[in-house]
Amino acid sequence: MKAMRKFYEEYADVLFTQYGFRAWIDLKNNDVSESYRARNQATIAIMIENANSGMIWKLYERIPEIKKTLDTVYVKK
């Protein structure tokens, strides 16, 4: 989240638009894409929510197969 906040504070005017995040940004050459990738938008929203609340990870841990695997891998002593 710190990196996302820093990008927002310094590059919001070019990185974020009414359509969402740009596909890429090249800070070295001062260039940004004119396109957007829809698949990036959903992934970024999920990562932001998970960083804020942990909701995605909590839901993920409820899946029986995942819970069993986590219990096996992280044996509590």
MOPAC internal coordinates of N, CA, C and O (Angstrom, degrees):
PM7 1SCF
backbone

  N    0.0000 0     0.00 0     0.00 0    0    0    0
  C    1.4481 1     0.00 0     0.00 0    1    0    0
  C    1.5249 1   111.18 1     0.00 0    2    1    0
  O    1.2310 1   120.24 1   148.77 1    3    2    1
  N    1.3345 1   117.15 1   -31.23 1    3    2    1
  C    1.4653 1   118.88 1   179.13 1    5    3    2
  C    1.5246 1   110.62 1   -62.61 1    6    5    3
  O    1.2310 1   120.56 1   137.80 1    7    6    5
  N    1.3211 1   116.53 1   -42.20 1    7    6    5
  C    1.4684 1   120.07 1   179.59 1    9    7    6
  C    1.5230 1   110.40 1   -64.73 1   10    9    7
  O    1.2310 1   120.66 1   137.43 1   11   10    9
  N    1.3354 1   116.34 1   -42.57 1   11   10    9
  C    1.4597 1   120.18 1   179.51 1   13   11   10
  C    1.5274 1   110.46 1   -62.41 1   14   13   11
  O    1.2310 1   120.45 1   138.15 1   15   14   13
  N    1.3149 1   116.74 1   -41.85 1   15   14   13
  C    1.4647 1   121.31 1   178.90 1   17   15   14
  C    1.5321 1   110.60 1   -63.05 1   18   17   15
  O    1.2310 1   120.68 1   137.06 1   19   18   17
  N    1.3414 1   116.31 1   -42.94 1   19   18   17
  C    1.4635 1   120.98 1  -179.86 1   21   19   18
  C    1.5354 1   110.83 1   -62.98 1   22   21   19
  O    1.2310 1   120.45 1   134.45 1   23   22   21
  N    1.3367 1   116.75 1   -45.55 1   23   22   21
  C    1.4625 1   120.17 1   177.07 1   25   23   22
  C    1.5236 1   110.32 1   -59.88 1   26   25   23
  O    1.2310 1   120.84 1   137.43 1   27   26   25
  N    1.3158 1   115.99 1   -42.57 1   27   26   25
  C    1.4594 1   119.48 1  -179.56 1   29   27   26
  C    1.5281 1   111.07 1   -62.68 1   30   29   27
  O    1.2310 1   120.79 1   134.05 1   31   30   29
  N    1.3298 1   116.10 1   -45.95 1   31   30   29
  C    1.4647 1   120.18 1  -177.51 1   33   31   30
  C    1.5316 1   112.20 1   -64.72 1   34   33   31
  O    1.2310 1   120.51 1   142.62 1   35   34   33
  N    1.3341 1   116.63 1   -37.38 1   35   34   33
  C    1.4650 1   118.97 1  -174.21 1   37   35   34
  C    1.5307 1   114.67 1   -97.00 1   38   37   35
  O    1.2310 1   120.16 1   152.76 1   39   38   37
  N    1.3289 1   117.31 1   -27.24 1   39   38   37
  C    1.4653 1   119.21 1  -172.11 1   41   39   38
  C    1.5268 1   114.03 1  -130.72 1   42   41   39
  O    1.2310 1   119.92 1  -161.67 1   43   42   41
  N    1.3050 1   117.77 1    18.33 1   43   42   41
  C    1.4703 1   120.30 1  -176.30 1   45   43   42
  C    1.5168 1   112.78 1   -56.57 1   46   45   43
  O    1.2310 1   120.45 1   143.44 1   47   46   45
  N    1.3122 1   116.74 1   -36.56 1   47   46   45
  C    1.4636 1   119.70 1  -176.71 1   49   47   46
  C    1.5264 1   112.97 1   -65.55 1   50   49   47
  O    1.2310 1   119.46 1   155.25 1   51   50   49
  N    1.3338 1   118.64 1   -24.75 1   51   50   49
  C    1.4701 1   120.56 1   178.69 1   53   51   50
  C    1.5190 1   113.55 1  -110.58 1   54   53   51
  O    1.2310 1   120.13 1   152.12 1   55   54   53
  N    1.3139 1   117.35 1   -27.88 1   55   54   53
  C    1.4660 1   120.57 1  -175.36 1   57   55   54
  C    1.5221 1   112.65 1   -84.16 1   58   57   55
  O    1.2310 1   119.66 1   143.91 1   59   58   57
  N    1.3130 1   118.25 1   -36.09 1   59   58   57
  C    1.4486 1   122.85 1  -177.68 1   61   59   58
  C    1.5280 1   109.63 1  -112.88 1   62   61   59
  O    1.2310 1   120.33 1   -47.78 1   63   62   61
  N    1.3177 1   116.98 1   132.22 1   63   62   61
  C    1.4589 1   121.01 1   178.70 1   65   63   62
  C    1.5169 1   109.08 1  -132.08 1   66   65   63
  O    1.2310 1   120.60 1     2.49 1   67   66   65
  N    1.3063 1   116.46 1  -177.51 1   67   66   65
  C    1.4631 1   120.24 1   178.86 1   69   67   66
  C    1.5235 1   111.77 1   -62.78 1   70   69   67
  O    1.2310 1   119.98 1   162.17 1   71   70   69
  N    1.3198 1   117.64 1   -17.83 1   71   70   69
  C    1.4643 1   121.69 1  -179.58 1   73   71   70
  C    1.5194 1   112.62 1   -95.99 1   74   73   71
  O    1.2310 1   119.82 1   175.28 1   75   74   73
  N    1.3092 1   117.94 1    -4.72 1   75   74   73
  C    1.4578 1   121.94 1  -179.44 1   77   75   74
  C    1.5184 1   111.32 1   115.55 1   78   77   75
  O    1.2310 1   121.11 1    24.71 1   79   78   77
  N    1.3225 1   115.49 1  -155.29 1   79   78   77
  C    1.4586 1   121.46 1  -179.33 1   81   79   78
  C    1.5244 1   110.27 1   -76.77 1   82   81   79
  O    1.2310 1   120.68 1   -37.87 1   83   82   81
  N    1.3030 1   116.31 1   142.13 1   83   82   81
  C    1.4645 1   120.27 1   173.64 1   85   83   82
  C    1.5306 1   108.59 1   -69.97 1   86   85   83
  O    1.2310 1   120.68 1   -21.30 1   87   86   85
  N    1.3280 1   116.30 1   158.70 1   87   86   85
  C    1.4643 1   121.17 1  -177.90 1   89   87   86
  C    1.5301 1   111.37 1   -64.53 1   90   89   87
  O    1.2310 1   119.94 1   142.31 1   91   90   89
  N    1.3157 1   117.72 1   -37.69 1   91   90   89
  C    1.4628 1   121.40 1   178.49 1   93   91   90
  C    1.5217 1   110.54 1  -158.62 1   94   93   91
  O    1.2310 1   122.21 1   -18.28 1   95   94   93
  N    1.3340 1   113.38 1   161.72 1   95   94   93
  C    1.4637 1   120.92 1   176.28 1   97   95   94
  C    1.5203 1   106.83 1  -140.29 1   98   97   95
  O    1.2310 1   120.29 1   -44.80 1   99   98   97
  N    1.3180 1   117.06 1   135.20 1   99   98   97
  C    1.4628 1   123.51 1   179.57 1  101   99   98
  C    1.5230 1   107.51 1  -116.34 1  102  101   99
  O    1.2310 1   120.60 1   -82.55 1  103  102  101
  N    1.3190 1   116.46 1    97.45 1  103  102  101
  C    1.4625 1   121.19 1  -176.17 1  105  103  102
  C    1.5216 1   111.90 1   -71.33 1  106  105  103
  O    1.2310 1   120.51 1   148.96 1  107  106  105
  N    1.3282 1   116.63 1   -31.04 1  107  106  105
  C    1.4677 1   120.25 1  -178.97 1  109  107  106
  C    1.5281 1   111.46 1   -64.34 1  110  109  107
  O    1.2310 1   120.65 1   138.66 1  111  110  109
  N    1.3381 1   116.36 1   -41.34 1  111  110  109
  C    1.4635 1   120.95 1  -177.86 1  113  111  110
  C    1.5278 1   112.98 1  -103.05 1  114  113  111
  O    1.2310 1   120.93 1  -170.96 1  115  114  113
  N    1.3253 1   115.83 1     9.04 1  115  114  113
  C    1.4679 1   121.33 1   178.32 1  117  115  114
  C    1.5362 1   111.67 1    53.03 1  118  117  115
  O    1.2310 1   121.15 1  -126.59 1  119  118  117
  N    1.3201 1   115.40 1    53.41 1  119  118  117
  C    1.4586 1   121.48 1  -176.19 1  121  119  118
  C    1.5290 1   109.74 1  -135.15 1  122  121  119
  O    1.2310 1   120.46 1   -33.25 1  123  122  121
  N    1.3257 1   116.73 1   146.75 1  123  122  121
  C    1.4669 1   121.91 1   176.40 1  125  123  122
  C    1.5197 1   108.75 1  -134.91 1  126  125  123
  O    1.2310 1   121.26 1   -23.54 1  127  126  125
  N    1.3192 1   115.20 1   156.46 1  127  126  125
  C    1.4624 1   119.34 1   179.20 1  129  127  126
  C    1.5184 1   110.54 1   -75.31 1  130  129  127
  O    1.2310 1   121.46 1   -23.77 1  131  130  129
  N    1.2828 1   114.81 1   156.23 1  131  130  129
  C    1.4634 1   121.03 1   174.35 1  133  131  130
  C    1.5312 1   109.87 1   -98.05 1  134  133  131
  O    1.2310 1   120.55 1  -179.71 1  135  134  133
  N    1.3122 1   116.55 1     0.29 1  135  134  133
  C    1.4669 1   120.16 1  -176.97 1  137  135  134
  C    1.5261 1   111.09 1  -114.41 1  138  137  135
  O    1.2310 1   121.49 1   -10.51 1  139  138  137
  N    1.3237 1   114.75 1   169.49 1  139  138  137
  C    1.4541 1   122.88 1  -179.65 1  141  139  138
  C    1.5165 1   107.73 1  -131.92 1  142  141  139
  O    1.2310 1   120.45 1   -31.21 1  143  142  141
  N    1.3001 1   116.74 1   148.79 1  143  142  141
  C    1.4551 1   120.55 1   178.16 1  145  143  142
  C    1.5291 1   107.99 1  -114.85 1  146  145  143
  O    1.2310 1   120.28 1   -65.44 1  147  146  145
  N    1.3009 1   117.06 1   114.56 1  147  146  145
  C    1.4690 1   121.26 1  -176.95 1  149  147  146
  C    1.5254 1   111.36 1   -59.63 1  150  149  147
  O    1.2310 1   120.25 1   142.68 1  151  150  149
  N    1.3111 1   117.13 1   -37.32 1  151  150  149
  C    1.4664 1   118.64 1  -178.80 1  153  151  150
  C    1.5253 1   111.77 1   -64.72 1  154  153  151
  O    1.2310 1   119.74 1   152.21 1  155  154  153
  N    1.3304 1   118.10 1   -27.79 1  155  154  153
  C    1.4605 1   120.62 1   176.34 1  157  155  154
  C    1.5250 1   111.66 1   -68.31 1  158  157  155
  O    1.2310 1   120.61 1   143.66 1  159  158  157
  N    1.3143 1   116.45 1   -36.34 1  159  158  157
  C    1.4553 1   120.65 1  -174.79 1  161  159  158
  C    1.5319 1   111.27 1   -61.35 1  162  161  159
  O    1.2310 1   120.72 1   132.30 1  163  162  161
  N    1.3182 1   116.23 1   -47.70 1  163  162  161
  C    1.4747 1   120.10 1  -178.81 1  165  163  162
  C    1.5228 1   110.98 1   -65.68 1  166  165  163
  O    1.2310 1   120.18 1   136.11 1  167  166  165
  N    1.3015 1   117.27 1   -43.89 1  167  166  165
  C    1.4590 1   121.23 1  -179.68 1  169  167  166
  C    1.5196 1   111.21 1   -61.50 1  170  169  167
  O    1.2310 1   120.35 1   136.86 1  171  170  169
  N    1.2957 1   116.94 1   -43.14 1  171  170  169
  C    1.4613 1   120.85 1  -179.81 1  173  171  170
  C    1.5233 1   110.57 1   -65.15 1  174  173  171
  O    1.2310 1   119.91 1   137.55 1  175  174  173
  N    1.3151 1   117.78 1   -42.45 1  175  174  173
  C    1.4731 1   120.91 1   178.94 1  177  175  174
  C    1.5259 1   110.76 1   -61.60 1  178  177  175
  O    1.2310 1   120.29 1   138.23 1  179  178  177
  N    1.3170 1   117.05 1   -41.77 1  179  178  177
  C    1.4665 1   121.12 1   179.22 1  181  179  178
  C    1.5307 1   110.57 1   -65.09 1  182  181  179
  O    1.2310 1   120.22 1   136.58 1  183  182  181
  N    1.3228 1   117.19 1   -43.42 1  183  182  181
  C    1.4675 1   119.90 1   179.81 1  185  183  182
  C    1.5215 1   111.56 1   -64.36 1  186  185  183
  O    1.2310 1   120.45 1   140.49 1  187  186  185
  N    1.3184 1   116.74 1   -39.51 1  187  186  185
  C    1.4642 1   119.88 1   179.53 1  189  187  186
  C    1.5262 1   110.14 1   -65.14 1  190  189  187
  O    1.2310 1   120.23 1   134.62 1  191  190  189
  N    1.3246 1   117.16 1   -45.38 1  191  190  189
  C    1.4639 1   120.23 1   179.08 1  193  191  190
  C    1.5194 1   111.03 1   -61.63 1  194  193  191
  O    1.2310 1   120.47 1   136.26 1  195  194  193
  N    1.3188 1   116.71 1   -43.74 1  195  194  193
  C    1.4553 1   119.71 1  -179.52 1  197  195  194
  C    1.5227 1   111.56 1   -64.72 1  198  197  195
  O    1.2310 1   120.09 1   141.57 1  199  198  197
  N    1.3210 1   117.43 1   -38.43 1  199  198  197
  C    1.4654 1   120.37 1   177.75 1  201  199  198
  C    1.5262 1   111.19 1   -66.10 1  202  201  199
  O    1.2310 1   120.20 1   143.93 1  203  202  201
  N    1.3225 1   117.22 1   -36.07 1  203  202  201
  C    1.4679 1   120.81 1  -178.95 1  205  203  202
  C    1.5185 1   113.24 1   -74.91 1  206  205  203
  O    1.2310 1   120.30 1   135.17 1  207  206  205
  N    1.3306 1   117.04 1   -44.83 1  207  206  205
  C    1.4678 1   119.22 1  -171.33 1  209  207  206
  C    1.5229 1   114.98 1  -121.15 1  210  209  207
  O    1.2310 1   120.08 1   162.65 1  211  210  209
  N    1.3179 1   117.45 1   -17.35 1  211  210  209
  C    1.4588 1   119.86 1  -175.02 1  213  211  210
  C    1.5172 1   112.83 1    75.59 1  214  213  211
  O    1.2310 1   120.27 1  -172.53 1  215  214  213
  N    1.3404 1   117.09 1     7.47 1  215  214  213
  C    1.4679 1   121.56 1  -174.44 1  217  215  214
  C    1.5258 1   112.56 1   -58.56 1  218  217  215
  O    1.2310 1   119.72 1   136.92 1  219  218  217
  N    1.3211 1   118.14 1   -43.08 1  219  218  217
  C    1.4645 1   120.97 1  -177.06 1  221  219  218
  C    1.5204 1   110.36 1   -63.35 1  222  221  219
  O    1.2310 1   120.52 1   134.60 1  223  222  221
  N    1.3183 1   116.62 1   -45.40 1  223  222  221
  C    1.4599 1   120.00 1   179.30 1  225  223  222
  C    1.5290 1   110.79 1   -64.71 1  226  225  223
  O    1.2310 1   119.96 1   139.97 1  227  226  225
  N    1.3204 1   117.69 1   -40.03 1  227  226  225
  C    1.4700 1   120.70 1   178.37 1  229  227  226
  C    1.5284 1   111.04 1   -62.35 1  230  229  227
  O    1.2310 1   120.10 1   137.62 1  231  230  229
  N    1.3268 1   117.42 1   -42.38 1  231  230  229
  C    1.4647 1   121.10 1   177.28 1  233  231  230
  C    1.5291 1   110.88 1   -65.28 1  234  233  231
  O    1.2310 1   120.99 1   138.66 1  235  234  233
  N    1.3067 1   115.71 1   -41.34 1  235  234  233
  C    1.4657 1   122.48 1   179.92 1  237  235  234
  C    1.5225 1   110.08 1   -60.24 1  238  237  235
  O    1.2310 1   120.27 1   138.08 1  239  238  237
  N    1.3252 1   117.09 1   -41.92 1  239  238  237
  C    1.4624 1   121.30 1  -178.84 1  241  239  238
  C    1.5293 1   112.79 1   -66.92 1  242  241  239
  O    1.2310 1   119.18 1   161.28 1  243  242  241
  N    1.3135 1   119.17 1   -18.72 1  243  242  241
  C    1.4678 1   122.64 1   179.55 1  245  243  242
  C    1.5223 1   113.07 1   -78.45 1  246  245  243
  O    1.2310 1   119.58 1   163.54 1  247  246  245
  N    1.3068 1   118.41 1   -16.46 1  247  246  245
  C    1.4629 1   121.62 1   179.64 1  249  247  246
  C    1.5277 1   107.52 1   -67.22 1  250  249  247
  O    1.2310 1   119.97 1   -58.08 1  251  250  249
  N    1.3467 1   117.66 1   121.92 1  251  250  249
  C    1.4718 1   120.34 1  -174.05 1  253  251  250
  C    1.5359 1   114.25 1   -52.38 1  254  253  251
  O    1.2310 1   119.95 1   137.58 1  255  254  253
  N    1.3189 1   117.70 1   -42.42 1  255  254  253
  C    1.4615 1   120.13 1  -178.98 1  257  255  254
  C    1.5303 1   111.84 1   -66.44 1  258  257  255
  O    1.2310 1   120.90 1   143.22 1  259  258  257
  N    1.3075 1   115.88 1   -36.78 1  259  258  257
  C    1.4671 1   120.34 1   178.52 1  261  259  258
  C    1.5235 1   109.80 1   -70.47 1  262  261  259
  O    1.2310 1   120.65 1   136.06 1  263  262  261
  N    1.3282 1   116.37 1   -43.94 1  263  262  261
  C    1.4637 1   120.95 1   179.01 1  265  263  262
  C    1.5214 1   110.61 1   -58.40 1  266  265  263
  O    1.2310 1   120.40 1   134.42 1  267  266  265
  N    1.3225 1   116.84 1   -45.58 1  267  266  265
  C    1.4682 1   120.84 1   179.30 1  269  267  266
  C    1.5290 1   110.89 1   -61.49 1  270  269  267
  O    1.2310 1   120.58 1   136.74 1  271  270  269
  N    1.3104 1   116.50 1   -43.26 1  271  270  269
  C    1.4675 1   120.71 1   179.59 1  273  271  270
  C    1.5304 1   110.75 1   -64.39 1  274  273  271
  O    1.2310 1   120.18 1   134.51 1  275  274  273
  N    1.3280 1   117.25 1   -45.49 1  275  274  273
  C    1.4625 1   120.52 1   179.20 1  277  275  274
  C    1.5167 1   111.33 1   -62.44 1  278  277  275
  O    1.2310 1   120.35 1   139.45 1  279  278  277
  N    1.3382 1   116.94 1   -40.55 1  279  278  277
  C    1.4498 1   120.81 1   178.57 1  281  279  278
  C    1.5334 1   110.84 1   -63.99 1  282  281  279
  O    1.2310 1   120.62 1   144.89 1  283  282  281
  N    1.3303 1   116.42 1   -35.11 1  283  282  281
  C    1.4614 1   120.92 1   179.57 1  285  283  282
  C    1.5272 1   110.85 1   -73.89 1  286  285  283
  O    1.2310 1   120.20 1   135.02 1  287  286  285
  N    1.3003 1   117.22 1   -44.98 1  287  286  285
  C    1.4618 1   121.84 1  -177.06 1  289  287  286
  C    1.5244 1   111.36 1   -71.30 1  290  289  287
  O    1.2310 1   120.65 1   135.37 1  291  290  289
  N    1.3179 1   116.37 1   -44.63 1  291  290  289
  C    1.4513 1   120.92 1  -178.26 1  293  291  290
  C    1.5255 1   110.02 1  -104.66 1  294  293  291
  O    1.2310 1   121.00 1  -108.25 1  295  294  293
  N    1.3102 1   115.69 1    71.75 1  295  294  293
  C    1.4625 1   121.52 1  -178.56 1  297  295  294
  C    1.5100 1   108.24 1   -65.77 1  298  297  295
  O    1.2310 1   121.42 1   -53.40 1  299  298  297
  N    1.3395 1   114.88 1   126.60 1  299  298  297
  C    1.4674 1   120.24 1   179.73 1  301  299  298
  C    1.5112 1   109.31 1   -84.79 1  302  301  299
  O    1.2310 1   121.16 1   -48.30 1  303  302  301
  N    1.3183 1   115.38 1   131.70 1  303  302  301
  C    1.4738 1   120.71 1  -178.54 1  305  303  302
  C    1.4978 1   110.09 1  -104.20 1  306  305  303
  O    1.2310 1   120.10 1   180.00 1  307  306  305

